[in-house]
Amino acid sequence: MSECWIYKAYHCTDRTRELLYVGISDSPNDRMSQHSSDKWWWHLVNKIDWEKLPTRAIAKRMESAAIRDCLPLFNKQESTLTSGQILLGCLRIIQEGFHHCPLCLSGCKYSVVSWQAKSLCTVDVGEEQQAFCFEVWMSCDKNHSPVEWCQLIPVDVLCHCRTKMPESVLEELWHDADGNGEVGDDIPHFRPPTLTEIFFAANVRGATNTPLLEEAS
């Protein structure tokens, strides 16, 4: 039996390393070309580890073990990840592009923000509409005393970020997660504004410097 390759595709940043996919192939170049044409997330891959194995059977056993133990984000067959877990993984990928501190109303070059994605939730936003959100606990400790708050980030924000995540994919994942019982409506009592509210307020407030957290409380 001919030799076979196993590969692991990652999205890496200065602070994160997210395993996106594990696969095997007898023809690596052809497989990479196929992925680039039929996987919406392939543009996220910026690191691939390869290992050549003596037989396809051995490669298949290693692939199954890696999917089971390492939980790559976009493997479908043999994966135990839920839709909600995949959505939270998408948030981990884009979080560096959305570092935003409601206290200093600035982007990441002015503040150091850490994220801890906790759950998916629905939020009433008026006019009989609901926002599908991530509940993300954040902290900023550069320009002011350490503080932690709950930031609610609408799912549709992800499709507009630099990672180009299709809105249709995110919607399908969201509805699957909702059907799985992974979406809740328990919002912390103290809620700073959502990203949408922050950006809207920043546009209408002009030169006013009152912190939005004080307004929200």
C-alpha positions in Angstrom: 0.0 0.0 0.0 1.3 3.4 -1.0 2.5 6.1 1.4 0.1 8.8 2.6 0.3 12.2 4.2 -1.5 13.6 7.2 -1.8 17.3 7.6 -3.0 19.8 10.2 -4.2 23.2 9.1 -4.0 26.1 11.6 -4.9 29.7 12.0 -2.1 31.3 14.0 -1.7 34.8 15.4 0.8 36.2 17.9 -1.4 35.0 20.8 -3.5 32.1 19.5 -3.1 28.9 17.6 -6.5 27.4 16.4 -6.5 24.0 14.8 -9.0 24.3 11.9 -8.7 20.9 10.1 -7.0 17.5 10.1 -6.9 15.5 6.9 -5.0 12.8 4.9 -4.1 12.7 1.3 -2.1 10.7 -1.2 -1.7 13.8 -3.3 -1.1 16.9 -1.1 -1.0 19.5 -3.9 -4.3 18.3 -5.4 -5.9 18.2 -1.9 -4.8 21.8 -1.1 -6.2 23.0 -4.4 -9.5 21.3 -3.7 -9.8 22.8 -0.2 -9.1 26.3 -1.6 -12.0 26.0 -4.0 -14.6 24.3 -1.7 -13.9 25.2 1.9 -15.1 28.7 2.9 -12.7 28.8 5.8 -9.5 27.9 3.8 -8.5 31.5 3.6 -8.0 31.4 7.4 -5.3 28.8 7.1 -1.8 30.3 7.5 0.1 27.3 8.8 0.1 23.6 7.8 2.0 20.8 9.4 2.7 17.7 7.3 3.8 14.2 8.2 4.4 11.4 5.7 3.3 7.9 6.8 4.1 4.5 5.2 0.4 3.5 4.6 -3.0 5.1 4.3 -4.3 2.9 7.0 -1.9 4.3 9.5 -2.6 7.9 8.4 -6.3 7.2 8.8 -5.9 6.0 12.4 -3.8 9.1 13.2 -6.4 11.4 11.6 -9.2 9.9 13.6 -7.2 10.2 16.8 -6.3 13.8 16.1 -10.0 14.7 15.4 -11.0 13.0 18.6 -8.3 14.5 20.8 -7.5 17.9 19.3 -11.1 18.9 18.2 -10.3 20.8 14.9 -12.9 23.4 14.3 -14.0 22.5 10.8 -13.8 18.7 10.5 -17.3 17.3 10.1 -16.8 13.5 10.0 -15.9 12.0 13.4 -16.0 15.4 15.1 -17.8 15.8 18.4 -17.9 19.6 18.3 -21.3 21.2 18.6 -22.5 24.1 16.5 -22.2 26.4 19.5 -18.6 25.3 20.1 -17.8 26.0 16.4 -19.3 29.5 16.7 -17.2 30.3 19.8 -14.2 29.0 17.9 -15.0 31.5 15.1 -15.1 34.2 17.7 -11.6 33.2 19.0 -10.3 33.5 15.4 -11.6 37.1 14.9 -11.2 38.4 18.4 -7.9 40.2 17.7 -9.6 42.3 15.1 -12.3 43.4 17.5 -10.4 44.4 20.6 -12.5 47.2 21.9 -12.7 48.8 25.3 -15.9 50.5 26.3 -14.1 52.3 29.1 -11.7 54.2 26.9 -13.7 53.9 23.7 -10.7 53.0 21.7 -9.3 50.2 19.5 -6.6 47.8 20.5 -3.7 50.1 20.0 -4.9 52.1 23.0 -6.0 49.3 25.3 -5.1 45.7 26.1 -8.2 43.6 26.1 -8.4 39.9 26.9 -11.4 37.8 25.9 -13.1 34.8 27.5 -15.9 33.6 25.3 -18.6 32.1 27.6 -21.9 31.4 25.9 -24.4 32.2 23.2 -27.4 34.3 24.1 -30.3 36.2 22.6 -30.9 39.8 23.4 -34.0 41.9 22.8 -33.0 45.0 20.9 -36.4 46.6 20.5 -38.8 46.8 17.5 -39.6 43.1 18.1 -36.1 42.1 17.0 -33.6 39.9 18.6 -29.8 40.0 18.4 -27.9 36.7 18.4 -24.9 37.4 20.5 -21.8 36.0 22.1 -21.5 36.7 25.8 -17.8 37.5 26.2 -16.1 38.5 29.4 -13.4 41.0 28.7 -10.9 43.0 30.7 -8.7 46.0 30.1 -5.8 47.0 32.3 -3.6 49.4 30.4 -5.2 52.9 30.6 -7.1 52.4 33.8 -7.6 50.1 36.8 -8.3 46.5 35.9 -12.0 46.0 35.2 -14.1 43.2 33.8 -17.3 43.5 31.9 -19.7 41.5 29.8 -19.6 42.4 26.2 -22.4 41.2 23.9 -21.2 40.8 20.3 -23.8 40.2 17.6 -23.1 37.1 15.5 -23.6 39.1 12.3 -20.5 41.2 13.2 -18.4 38.2 12.4 -19.4 38.2 8.7 -18.2 41.8 8.3 -14.8 41.3 9.9 -11.5 40.8 8.0 -11.8 37.0 8.2 -14.8 37.0 5.8 -17.0 34.5 7.5 -20.2 34.0 5.4 -23.3 35.1 7.1 -25.3 32.1 5.8 -22.8 29.7 7.5 -23.0 31.6 10.8 -26.8 31.7 10.7 -27.0 27.9 10.1 -24.6 27.3 12.9 -26.6 29.6 15.2 -29.9 27.9 14.5 -28.3 24.5 14.9 -26.9 25.7 18.3 -30.3 27.0 19.3 -31.9 23.6 18.4 -29.2 21.9 20.5 -30.2 24.0 23.5 -26.9 25.9 23.5 -28.4 29.4 23.3 -29.7 31.0 26.4 -31.4 34.2 27.4 -29.7 34.8 30.8 -27.9 38.1 30.5 -25.9 39.5 33.5 -27.7 42.3 35.3 -24.9 44.8 34.7 -24.5 45.0 30.9 -22.3 47.5 29.2 -23.4 48.5 25.6 -23.0 46.1 22.7 -20.5 46.8 20.0 -23.4 48.2 17.8 -24.4 50.5 20.6 -20.9 51.7 21.2 -20.2 52.5 17.6 -23.6 54.3 17.3 -23.0 56.3 20.4 -19.5 57.2 19.4 -20.9 58.7 16.2 -23.7 60.8 17.8 -21.8 61.9 21.0 -19.2 63.9 19.1 -16.8 65.5 21.6 -18.6 64.2 24.7 -16.2 62.2 26.8 -18.6 60.6 29.3 -17.7 56.9 29.6 -20.4 54.7 28.2 -20.1 52.3 31.1 -21.4 55.0 33.4 -24.3 55.6 31.0 -25.1 51.9 30.8 -25.1 51.4 34.5 
